[in-house]
Amino acid sequence: MTAVGLLGGSFNPAHGGHRHISVEALRRLGLDEVWWLVSPQNPLKPADGMALLATRVAAAAAVAAHRRIHVSDLEVGLGTRFAVDTVAALQRRYPTVRFIWLMGADNLVHLHRWSRWRRLAARVPIAVFARPGYMTGALAAPAMAWFGHRRHAAAAARRWREWRLPAIVVLDIRMSPLSATAIRRVDPDWASRSPRASSARSSQLASPALRPSTRNPIWP
């Protein structure tokens, strides 16, 4: 079975930290691909200051620059807003693909605020990657306490397809200091200099081997 990591987020903007996590996921989890799911609007983040979706997708594609990292705004076609619904839709559409959810430690801190997050954990394993300044809070987070003994050792990360759900693993990787918040603070007009969407989207979506049929397309 094809193994795919799902990295969701606003990507406002995407940066080298996202790419670093993705490359580490490919290596540490033995993935075939990583899909960046650029959210039209993160339910937990304000719309104010959010760049246009097409701009964020184009910028993310330029940052990813990797043949096994694919960027998409597929939630538009799926009509989903929450991670649990997006994962359910992808599992229905790709029954032979094994998915694992990827997140930075900063997201684990707030995972208990996600819509039906326990159902998400019952659908896919979750791999958490170290981020500077968040590890203490992540390990003490309500969601982490809920996982309890379901946490797996980092040394066994490549065996995630064998785990009984729910399951989580925390991977201690070289931490990138980059963050979208810091980038916007230093460069609030970043979106005006972003690559045009039309130049990047056509070749950076789903890989050809996994692209859905034209009879029931979900990818933009």
Secondary structure, 3 states (H helix, E strand, C coil): CEEEEEEEECCCCCCHHHHHHHHHHHHHCCCCEEEEEECCCCCCCCCCCCCCHHHHHHHHHHHHCCCCEEEECHHHHHCCCCHHHHHHHHHHHCCCEEEEEEEEHHHHHCHHHCCCHHHHHHHCCEEEECCCCCHHHHHCCHHHHHHHHHEECHHHHHHHHHCCCCCEEEECCCCCCCCHHHHHHHCCCHHHHCCCHHHHCCCCCCCCCCCCCCCCCCCC
